[in-house]
């Protein structure tokens, strides 16, 4: 349970139960009742140290409700009665985080942890090696926003850039302060980040109630917590035993109080303001102490009241955190040290082959359901045919199953002593009558800009289980891949991806409905979704007019709100993930401009190499994709990059095009931010319009190109001097 710290303010004296309303105005009485109820909520739900019984609490609560009913205009936005708000929400709006919510890089050994510490020391020489270590929670990441101490908004992490607005649901979580505790002053703006979790004992009791009522049994506490927060019925959220544990902050405007300098001080302040924080956190000096903390937490893992799958090791100095910055995916100042996965034995009943949206054939083990790490597992990936052969996994085997990172089920291998005597090695189905094939005609037509591994004479070729076409392997890959653009499985998975969270995140269009629409022939591409009508949808069983209208409203909302980065991500261009999509959306005005980008130009962009550039060029050169994009334009789904209205800062870099190359002493993203902060425009590659090339160590061929074009080449020290007030321009 939570720490038994003293409450942040003393109990009201005398007890409000002894006060009469005629001794004070209704407004004063409402304020005092709200303050006392907040205090008792904190004592009961956060400190587990109640002072009064339920009956006394209910008397105070009902009196406040009555006064608010009499004077609704006087009800505080942080009133305790708002926790009991109910009703159905129309849907979850999306909103951008003011600062991106990054995930964490994972390490799995002491060696990897020490490598992380060494990278941090190289990136910021002399940085203090003092870490705040606490458990890595297994819940739903949230961001809570407070203005002048009052709770105003809550967002899920979402994709890190945008999250779902879940304010009404989070307001029902009793460990969330609706008003920060204490007398203040408080930061004028405070973003608190943490996890919505369900404690282990509460989860057992919740499932027991579900079973008694004949309702769905939850697979694990995280699913139950996430489903509750994102549920459109607030009554469902309120019925779950949710707690919010705060572990960091986002954007903070500290005025009028002095800012914190250390992460441990931020957590101390959060506790003072009424938040629960992860149990058992402490400061550790150096990698050795951090390793000892992780080892002890692993041993005591089952003693923690909440599920954990590792520990978080974070640089304690906020100044060092800011200087270290982030990679494209994770902070450079923190890491998740993951615990080894739990394992179990079960029967592998059969192996199924799934065809993904990129055509990859993935074998999946269908297992006799088994409990692994608190989750019932019935299916697990087998990766590819070579991996099946390496592990010698066969249908009918008793196998060892684990949850990798406590999330993804994985088959480690067979228990040979229990293998049936008649078992046979498993192989993918081969195409009949195919030997010595190089590249199928369909593959040759695609003219993809990637290398194909030619099959030697007499070699067998695997057939796609969905369409029967021959598959192929690309060089340096172990997966068989279907090249048929009309393959029904590829088409189905592509459309599922388009509407999923990883795509446009279109509410209500789940995999079941996509399957029905595709298999009926009504939808053959993502664009077809936006041409659906109510009459089209009413032809399907279990589809009523209200649900049909809801589908179309969700599609229309996506049409209006989709950003260029989201559409790029949803299109499923191979090798183009979340970060690459944002990089392209920052550089190009729309899909037309991106389609004109050459191979060399694309490679000049951050984090885009030959393979990614080839994949992008291939996508935009395909006739089928060109037709798809033309339909999107006709349907009004053609997002454009918003023009930046920020006025360049005066100085030698104002309006100048700058490009970085080679290794710098500070993180590349940090250098780019500093340049943009002084009004510079970040260039995508070396060209005649480039003003400065900032060259670090091992600059590569960009340096020679810049010299040939007569572009000003400066080193890191000269770049830093340009950032100083009063610095003069460096001529070419």
C-alpha positions in Angstrom: 0.0 0.0 0.0 1.1 3.6 -0.2 3.5 5.3 2.2 2.0 6.4 5.5 3.4 9.9 5.2 1.6 12.6 7.1 -1.3 14.3 5.2 -0.1 17.5 3.5 -2.5 19.5 5.6 -4.0 19.0 9.1 -7.5 17.8 9.7 -10.2 20.5 9.9 -11.0 21.5 13.5 -13.6 21.2 14.7 -15.1 18.4 12.6 -17.4 19.5 9.9 -20.0 17.1 11.3 -20.3 19.4 14.2 -20.7 22.6 12.1 -24.1 23.9 11.1 -24.8 25.6 7.8 -26.3 28.6 9.6 -22.9 29.4 10.9 -21.5 30.2 7.5 -22.8 31.0 4.0 -23.7 28.2 1.5 -20.6 29.1 -0.6 -18.3 28.9 2.4 -19.9 25.6 3.5 -19.4 24.1 0.0 -15.8 25.1 0.0 -15.2 23.6 3.4 -17.1 20.4 2.6 -15.1 19.9 -0.6 -11.8 20.4 1.2 -12.7 17.9 3.9 -13.9 15.3 1.4 -10.7 15.7 -0.6 -8.8 15.1 2.6 -10.7 12.0 3.5 -10.4 10.6 0.0 -6.6 11.1 0.2 -6.4 9.4 3.6 -8.5 6.5 2.5 -7.4 5.8 -1.1 -3.8 7.0 -1.1 -2.5 6.6 2.5 -4.8 3.8 3.5 -5.4 5.6 6.8 -9.0 6.6 7.1 -10.2 8.8 10.0 -13.9 8.5 9.7 -16.3 5.7 8.7 -18.3 5.3 5.5 -21.5 6.6 7.1 -19.9 9.8 8.2 -18.3 10.3 4.8 -21.6 9.8 3.1 -23.3 12.4 5.3 -20.7 15.0 4.2 -21.0 13.9 0.6 -24.8 14.1 0.5 -24.8 17.5 2.1 -22.3 18.8 -0.6 -24.5 17.3 -3.3 -27.6 19.0 -2.0 -25.8 22.4 -1.8 -24.5 22.0 -5.3 -27.9 21.1 -6.6 -29.2 24.3 -5.0 -26.3 26.4 -6.3 -25.0 24.7 -9.5 -23.3 27.9 -10.6 -21.1 27.7 -7.4 -19.9 24.1 -7.9 -16.1 24.0 -8.1 -14.5 22.3 -11.2 -12.6 20.1 -8.7 -15.6 19.1 -6.6 -15.5 15.5 -5.2 -19.0 15.0 -6.6 -17.7 15.1 -10.1 -16.0 11.8 -9.6 -19.5 10.2 -9.8 -20.3 11.8 -13.2 -21.8 9.2 -15.5 -23.4 8.7 -18.9 -22.1 7.6 -22.3 -19.5 9.5 -24.2 -19.9 9.9 -28.0 -16.3 9.1 -28.6 -12.7 9.8 -27.6 -11.3 13.0 -29.1 -7.6 13.2 -30.0 -5.2 15.9 -28.9 -1.5 16.5 -29.3 0.8 16.3 -26.2 2.6 19.6 -25.6 5.7 17.5 -25.2 6.1 14.1 -26.8 5.6 11.0 -24.6 8.5 8.7 -25.4 8.8 5.0 -24.7 11.9 3.6 -23.1 14.8 1.6 -24.6 15.0 -1.9 -23.0 18.0 -3.6 -21.6 18.1 -7.2 -20.4 21.5 -7.7 -18.7 24.1 -6.0 -16.6 26.3 -5.7 -19.7 23.6 -3.8 -21.7 22.9 -1.6 -18.7 26.6 -0.6 -18.4 26.7 0.0 -22.2 23.8 2.5 -21.7 25.7 4.3 -18.9 28.8 4.5 -21.1 26.8 5.9 -24.0 25.3 8.5 -21.7 28.8 9.5 -20.4 30.2 9.8 -23.9 27.2 11.9 -25.1 27.5 14.3 -22.0 31.0 14.1 -20.5 31.1 14.8 -16.8 27.4 14.2 -16.3 26.6 12.9 -12.8 26.0 9.1 -12.6 23.3 9.3 -10.0 20.1 7.5 -11.0 16.5 7.4 -9.7 15.4 3.8 -9.8 11.8 2.6 -9.4 9.6 -0.3 -10.6 8.4 -0.4 -14.2 4.7 -0.5 -14.0 2.4 -2.7 -16.1 -0.5 -0.3 -16.8 -1.8 2.3 -19.2 0.3 5.4 -19.6 -1.6 8.7 -18.9 -0.8 12.4 -18.8 -2.8 14.6 -16.4 -3.0 18.4 -16.8 -3.3 20.8 -14.0 -3.8 24.6 -14.2 -3.0 26.6 -11.0 -3.5 23.4 -9.1 -6.8 22.3 -10.6 -7.2 19.1 -12.7 -8.4 20.1 -16.2 -7.6 17.3 -18.7 -6.2 13.8 -19.1 -4.8 12.1 -22.2 -3.6 8.6 -23.0 -0.1 8.2 -24.4 -1.5 7.2 -27.8 1.3 7.2 -30.3 3.4 9.6 -28.2 2.5 12.5 -30.4 -1.3 12.5 -29.9 -3.3 10.9 -27.2 -7.0 10.2 -26.5 -8.8 12.7 -24.3 -10.0 10.6 -21.3 -10.7 13.4 -18.8 -14.2 12.2 -17.7 -12.9 8.7 -17.1 -9.8 9.7 -15.2 -11.9 12.1 -13.0 -13.5 8.9 -11.5 -10.1 7.5 -10.3 -10.0 8.2 -6.6 -6.3 8.5 -6.3 -6.2 11.4 -8.8 -6.3 14.7 -7.0 -8.9 16.9 -8.6 -7.2 19.8 -6.8 -3.5 19.6 -5.7 -3.2 19.1 -1.9 -1.8 21.8 0.3 -2.1 25.6 0.3 0.2 26.3 -2.7 1.3 28.1 -4.6 1.4 25.6 -7.4 2.9 25.6 -10.9 0.7 27.6 -13.2 0.7 24.6 -15.5 1.6 21.1 -14.6 1.6 17.9 -16.7 1.8 14.8 -14.6 2.7 11.5 -16.3 2.1 8.1 -14.9 0.2 4.8 -15.2 -3.4 3.8 -14.5 -3.0 0.4 -12.8 -5.0 -2.2 -10.9 -3.3 -3.7 -7.8 -3.0 -7.5 -7.7 -5.4 -8.1 -4.8 -8.0 -5.7 -6.4 -7.6 -7.6 -9.7 -8.3 -11.0 -8.1 -11.4 -9.5 -6.4 -12.5 -7.9 -9.7 -12.3 -11.2 -11.6 -14.2 -13.0 -8.8 -17.0 -10.5 -9.1 -17.0 -10.8 -12.9 -17.2 -14.6 -12.6 -20.0 -14.5 -10.0 -22.0 -12.2 -12.3 -21.3 -14.4 -15.4 -19.3 -11.6 -17.0 -16.0 -11.7 -19.0 -12.9 -12.7 -17.0 -10.0 -10.3 -17.6 -6.7 -11.8 -18.9 -4.5 -9.4 -16.9 -4.6 -6.2 -14.8 -3.3 -4.0 -17.6 -6.0 -5.0 -20.0 -8.7 -4.4 -17.4 -7.2 -0.9 -16.5 -6.7 0.1 -20.2 -10.2 -1.0 -21.1 -11.7 0.9 -18.2 -10.0 4.2 -18.9 -10.8 4.1 -22.7 -14.4 2.9 -22.1 -17.1 5.3 -23.4 -19.3 4.3 -20.5 -18.0 6.2 -17.4 -19.9 3.9 -15.1 -17.6 1.1 -16.3 -14.6 3.1 -15.5 -15.9 4.0 -12.0 -16.6 0.3 -11.3 -13.0 -0.8 -11.7 -10.5 -0.5 -8.8 -8.1 1.9 -10.7 -5.2 3.8 -9.2 -3.0 6.4 -10.8 0.7 6.2 -10.0 2.8 9.3 -11.0 6.4 8.8 -12.2 7.4 12.0 -14.1 6.2 15.3 -15.5 5.8 16.7 -19.0 5.6 20.4 -19.5 5.8 22.4 -16.3 5.5 26.2 -15.9 6.9 26.4 -12.4 6.1 30.1 -11.9 5.4 31.2 -9.2 7.4 28.5 -7.4 11.1 27.6 -7.9 11.7 24.8 -10.4 13.0 21.4 -9.3 16.6 20.5 -10.2 16.3 16.8 -9.7 13.9 14.0 -10.6 13.7 12.7 -7.0 12.6 16.2 -5.9 9.9 16.2 -8.6 8.5 12.9 -7.1 8.7 14.3 -3.6 6.6 17.3 -4.7 4.1 15.1 -6.5 3.6 13.1 -3.3 3.2 16.3 -1.3 0.5 17.4 -3.8 -1.4 14.2 -3.2 -0.2 11.7 -5.8 0.8 8.1 -5.4 4.2 7.2 -6.9 5.7 3.8 -7.8 6.5 1.9 -4.5 10.1 1.3 -3.5 11.9 3.9 -5.6 15.3 5.2 -4.5 18.5 7.0 -5.6 21.4 4.9 -6.8 25.0 6.1 -7.4 26.6 4.5 -10.4 25.8 1.5 -12.5 26.7 -1.0 -9.7 24.1 0.3 -7.3 21.5 0.4 -10.1 22.2 -3.2 -10.9 21.9 -4.2 -7.3 18.5 -2.4 -7.1 17.3 -4.2 -10.2 18.5 -7.6 -8.8 16.7 -7.0 -5.5 13.5 -5.9 -7.3 13.5 -9.0 -9.4 13.8 -11.2 -6.3 11.0 -9.3 -4.5 8.9 -8.9 -7.7 5.9 -10.9 -6.3 5.9 -8.7 -3.1 5.0 -5.5 -5.0 1.3 -4.7 -4.8 1.2 -3.9 -8.5 2.4 -5.9 -11.5 5.9 -4.9 -12.7 8.0 -6.2 -15.5 11.3 -4.6 -14.8 12.8 -1.4 -13.3 13.3 2.1 -14.7 16.8 3.6 -14.3 16.8 7.3 -14.9 19.3 10.1 -14.7 18.4 12.1 -11.6 19.6 15.5 -12.8 17.0 17.4 -14.9 19.6 19.6 -16.4 21.5 16.5 -17.6 18.2 15.0 -18.9 17.7 18.1 -21.0 21.2 18.1 -22.4 21.1 14.4 -23.3 17.8 14.7 -25.1 16.1 11.9 -27.0 16.7 9.6 -30.0 13.9 9.2 -32.5 12.2 6.7 -30.2 13.4 7.0 -26.6 15.2 9.3 -24.1 19.0 9.0 -23.8 18.8 9.5 -20.1 16.6 6.6 -19.0 16.3 2.9 -19.7 14.0 0.0 -18.7 15.9 -3.0 -17.2 13.5 -5.8 -18.1 13.2 -9.0 -16.1 13.4 -12.4 -17.6 10.0 -13.7 -18.8 7.9 -16.3 -17.0 7.7 -19.7 -18.7 5.2 -22.6 -18.9 4.7 -26.0 -20.7 1.8 -26.8 -23.0 0.8 -28.7 -26.1 1.4 -27.3 -29.6 -1.8 -28.5 -31.3 -1.0 -27.3 -34.8 0.9 -24.6 -36.8 -1.0 -22.1 -38.9 0.6 -19.8 -41.5 -0.6 -16.1 -41.5 0.0 -13.7 -44.3 0.7 -10.1 -43.2 0.1 -6.8 -44.9 3.6 -6.8 -46.4 3.2 -10.3 -47.7 5.3 -12.0 -45.1 4.4 -15.6 -44.2 4.5 -16.0 -40.4 4.0 -19.4 -38.7 1.8 -19.2 -35.6 1.7 -22.0 -32.9 -1.9 -22.8 -31.9 -1.5 -23.9 -28.3 -3.5 -25.6 -25.6 -4.4 -22.6 -23.4 -1.9 -22.1 -20.6 -1.3 -19.4 -17.9 2.0 -17.6 -18.4 2.9 -14.7 -16.2 -0.7 -14.1 -15.2 -2.0 -14.2 -18.8 -3.8 -17.1 -20.7 -1.8 -17.8 -23.8 -3.3 -19.8 -26.7 -1.2 -18.6 -29.7 2.4 -17.7 -30.1 4.7 -16.7 -33.0 7.2 -19.1 -34.5 8.9 -16.3 -36.5 9.8 -18.1 -39.8 10.5 -21.5 -41.3 14.2 -21.4 -40.6 13.5 -20.7 -36.9 11.1 -23.6 -36.7 13.9 -25.9 -38.1 16.5 -24.4 -35.8 14.3 -25.1 -32.7 13.0 -28.3 -34.2 9.4 -27.5 -33.1 6.7 -29.9 -34.4 3.0 -30.2 -34.3 2.0 -32.4 -31.3 5.1 -31.4 -29.3 4.9 -30.3 -25.7 6.7 -27.0 -25.8 8.1 -24.3 -23.5 6.3 -21.0 -23.8 7.3 -17.6 -22.4 6.1 -14.0 -22.7 9.0 -12.1 -24.2 9.2 -8.8 -22.2 6.1 -10.1 -20.4 4.1 -9.1 -23.5 4.6 -11.2 -26.6 4.0 -15.0 -26.3 6.9 -17.0 -27.8 7.7 -20.7 -28.2 11.2 -21.4 -27.0 11.5 -25.1 -28.0 10.1 -28.6 -27.5 10.4 -30.9 -24.5 12.0 -33.8 -26.4 11.3 -36.4 -23.7 7.5 -35.9 -24.3 7.7 -35.9 -28.1 5.2 -38.4 -29.8 7.0 -41.2 -31.6 5.4 -40.5 -35.0 6.2 -36.7 -35.2 7.6 -35.2 -38.4 9.6 -32.0 -38.9 7.4 -29.1 -40.0 7.9 -27.5 -43.4 5.9 -24.8 -45.3 3.8 -26.1 -48.2 5.8 -26.0 -51.4 4.4 -24.9 -54.8 3.7 -27.8 -57.1 5.9 -28.3 -60.1 8.2 -25.4 -59.4 11.9 -25.9 -59.6 14.8 -23.7 -60.5 12.6 -20.6 -60.4 14.3 -17.2 -60.1 11.6 -14.5 -59.8 7.9 -15.0 -60.4 6.3 -13.0 -63.3 4.3 -11.0 -60.8 7.5 -10.1 -58.8 9.3 -9.0 -62.0 6.3 -6.8 -62.9 6.6 -5.0 -59.6 10.1 -3.9 -60.4 10.9 -3.4 -56.7 14.1 -1.6 -55.8 15.3 -4.4 -53.4 17.5 -7.4 -54.0 15.8 -10.8 -54.6 17.5 -14.0 -53.6 17.4 -16.1 -56.8 16.4 -19.8 -56.2 19.1 -22.2 -57.4 18.2 -24.7 -60.1 16.1 -27.5 -58.6 15.2 -25.5 -55.5 11.6 -25.6 -54.1 9.5 -22.5 -53.8 6.9 -22.0 -51.0 3.3 -21.3 -52.1 1.3 -18.5 -50.4 -1.5 -20.2 -48.4 -3.9 -17.4 -49.1 -3.7 -17.0 -52.9 -1.5 -20.0 -54.1 1.0 -17.7 -55.8 4.8 -18.5 -55.6 6.6 -16.6 -52.8 10.2 -15.5 -52.6 12.9 -14.5 -50.2 14.8 -11.2 -50.3 18.5 -11.2 -49.7 19.5 -11.1 -46.0 15.9 -12.1 -45.0 14.6 -15.4 -43.6 11.0 -14.7 -44.3 9.0 -16.0 -47.3 7.0 -13.1 -48.9 4.0 -13.1 -51.2 4.4 -10.6 -54.1 0.8 -10.8 -55.4 -0.7 -7.4 -55.0 -4.2 -9.0 -55.3 -3.5 -11.6 -52.5 -6.7 -11.5 -50.4 -4.7 -11.8 -47.2 -2.4 -8.9 -48.0 -5.3 -6.7 -49.0 -7.2 -7.6 -45.8 -4.3 -7.0 -43.5 -3.4 -3.7 -45.3 -6.9 -2.3 -44.7 -7.0 -3.6 -41.1 -3.7 -1.7 -40.6 -5.1 1.4 -42.3 -7.9 1.8 -39.7 -6.0 0.5 -36.7 -4.3 2.5 -34.0 -1.0 2.3 -35.9 -2.9 3.8 -38.9 -5.7 6.4 -38.8 -7.1 5.0 -35.6 -10.7 5.0 -36.9 -13.1 4.3 -34.0 -15.6 1.4 -34.4 -14.0 -0.2 -37.5 -12.5 -3.3 -35.9 -11.0 -6.3 -37.6 -14.3 -8.2 -37.7 -16.1 -5.6 -39.7 -13.2 -5.0 -42.0 -13.1 -8.8 -42.7 -16.9 -8.8 -43.5 -16.6 -5.8 -45.8 -13.6 -7.2 -47.7 -14.8 -10.7 -48.0 -18.2 -9.5 -49.4 -16.3 -7.6 -52.1 -17.6 -4.2 -51.1 -14.2 -2.9 -49.9 -11.1 -3.7 -51.9 -8.9 -0.8 -50.8 -8.8 1.7 -47.9 -10.3 4.4 -50.2 -13.4 2.2 -50.6 -14.2 2.7 -46.9 -14.8 6.4 -47.5 -17.3 5.7 -50.3 -19.5 3.6 -48.1 -23.2 4.7 -47.7 -25.8 3.8 -45.0 -27.5 1.6 -47.6 -24.3 -0.3 -48.2 -23.8 -1.0 -44.5 -27.5 -2.0 -43.8 -27.1 -5.0 -46.0 -24.9 -6.7 -43.3 -26.4 -8.7 -40.4 -26.3 -7.0 -37.0 -25.8 -3.6 -38.7 -28.5 -1.1 -37.7 -29.0 2.4 -38.9 -27.6 3.9 -35.7 -24.4 1.9 -35.9 -24.1 2.6 -39.7 -24.3 6.3 -39.0 -21.7 5.9 -36.3 -19.4 4.2 -38.8 -19.8 6.9 -41.4 -19.3 9.6 -38.7 -16.0 8.0 -37.7 -14.8 7.9 -41.3 -15.8 11.5 -41.9 -13.9 12.5 -38.7 -10.9 10.7 -40.1 -11.3 12.5 -43.4 -11.2 15.9 -41.8 -8.6 15.3 -39.0 -6.0 13.1 -40.6 -2.5 14.6 -40.7 0.1 13.9 -43.4 2.2 11.9 -40.9 -0.8 9.7 -40.0 -1.7 9.0 -43.6 1.9 8.1 -44.4 1.9 5.7 -41.5 -1.5 4.2 -42.4 -0.5 3.6 -46.0 1.8 0.8 -44.7 4.8 1.7 -46.8 7.4 -0.9 -46.0 10.1 0.3 -43.5 8.2 3.6 -42.9 7.2 3.6 -39.3 6.0 6.3 -36.9 9.3 8.3 -36.8 10.0 8.1 -40.5 6.5 9.2 -41.3 6.9 12.3 -39.1 10.3 13.0 -40.8 8.7 12.9 -44.2 5.7 15.0 -43.1 8.0 17.7 -41.8 10.0 17.8 -45.0 7.3 17.6 -47.7 4.2 19.6 -48.3 2.0 16.8 -49.4 2.1 13.3 -51.0 2.6 14.9 -54.5 5.8 16.6 -53.4 7.0 13.4 -51.7 6.2 11.4 -54.8 8.7 13.6 -56.7 11.5 13.1 -54.2 14.5 11.3 -55.6 16.5 8.4 -54.1 19.5 10.6 -53.1 17.2 13.3 -51.7 15.4 10.9 -49.5 18.6 9.4 -48.2 19.8 12.8 -47.1 16.9 13.0 -44.6 17.5 12.0 -40.9 17.3 8.2 -40.2 16.5 7.3 -43.9 19.0 4.9 -45.5 19.1 3.1 -48.9 16.5 0.4 -48.0 13.9 2.9 -46.7 14.5 5.3 -49.6 14.1 2.4 -52.0 10.9 1.3 -50.4 9.4 4.8 -50.6 10.4 5.2 -54.2 8.9 1.8 -55.0 5.6 2.7 -53.3 5.1 5.9 -55.3 6.2 4.4 -58.6 3.5 1.6 -58.5 0.5 2.1 -60.7 -1.9 0.6 -58.1 -0.7 2.9 -55.4 -0.9 5.9 -57.7 -4.5 5.0 -58.4 -5.2 4.7 -54.7 -3.7 8.1 -54.0 -5.8 9.6 -56.8 -8.9 8.3 -55.1 -7.9 9.7 -51.8 -7.5 13.1 -53.4 -11.0 12.8 -55.0 -12.5 11.8 -51.7 -10.9 14.9 -49.9 -8.3 12.9 -48.0 -5.3 15.0 -48.9 -3.6 16.4 -45.8 -0.9 19.0 -46.2 1.9 20.1 -43.9 0.9 23.2 -42.0 3.1 26.2 -42.7 5.3 27.3 -39.8 4.4 30.8 -38.8 7.1 31.2 -36.2 9.2 34.3 -36.9 12.9 33.5 -37.2 15.0 34.7 -34.3 17.3 37.6 -35.2 21.0 36.6 -35.6 23.5 35.0 -38.0 21.4 31.8 -38.3 18.1 33.6 -38.9 16.6 32.1 -42.1 19.8 30.2 -42.9 19.6 26.6 -44.2 21.8 24.3 -41.9 22.7 20.7 -42.3 24.6 18.5 -39.7 26.8 15.6 -40.7 29.2 13.3 -38.8 29.4 12.6 -35.1 28.9 15.6 -32.7 29.7 15.7 -29.0 26.1 16.5 -28.2 23.0 14.6 -29.5 22.1 15.4 -33.1 18.5 16.2 -32.2 19.7 18.6 -29.6 21.9 20.4 -32.1 19.0 20.7 -34.5 16.7 22.1 -31.8 19.4 24.7 -30.9 19.7 25.7 -34.6 15.9 26.0 -35.1 15.7 28.0 -31.9 18.0 30.6 -33.5 15.8 30.8 -36.6 17.7 28.3 -38.8 16.0 26.1 -41.4 17.0 22.5 -41.3 18.0 21.2 -44.7 17.4 17.7 -46.0 20.5 17.3 -48.0 23.5 19.1 -49.6 22.4 21.5 -52.4 23.0 25.0 -53.7 20.6 26.5 -51.2 22.5 25.2 -48.2 24.2 27.9 -46.1 26.1 25.9 -43.5 27.3 22.3 -43.3 28.2 21.6 -39.6 30.7 18.8 -39.8 31.6 16.5 -36.9 33.8 13.5 -36.9 33.6 11.0 -39.8 31.4 13.4 -41.9 31.1 11.1 -45.0 30.4 12.1 -48.6 28.3 15.2 -47.6 31.6 17.0 -46.8 33.0 16.5 -50.3 29.7 17.6 -52.0 29.6 20.7 -49.9 33.2 21.6 -50.8 32.5 21.1 -54.5 29.5 23.5 -54.3 31.4 26.1 -52.2 29.2 25.8 -49.2 30.4 27.2 -45.9 31.7 24.3 -43.8 32.0 24.8 -40.0 32.9 22.6 -37.1 30.9 22.1 -33.9 32.8 24.8 -32.0 32.1 27.4 -34.7 28.5 26.4 -34.7 28.3 26.9 -31.0 29.8 30.4 -31.4 27.1 31.3 -33.9 24.5 30.6 -31.2 26.0 33.3 -28.9 24.4 36.7 -28.6 26.1 39.2 -31.0 27.8 36.5 -33.1 28.7 37.5 -36.6 27.9 35.5 -39.8 30.6 33.3 -41.1 31.1 34.0 -44.8 31.5 31.4 -47.4 
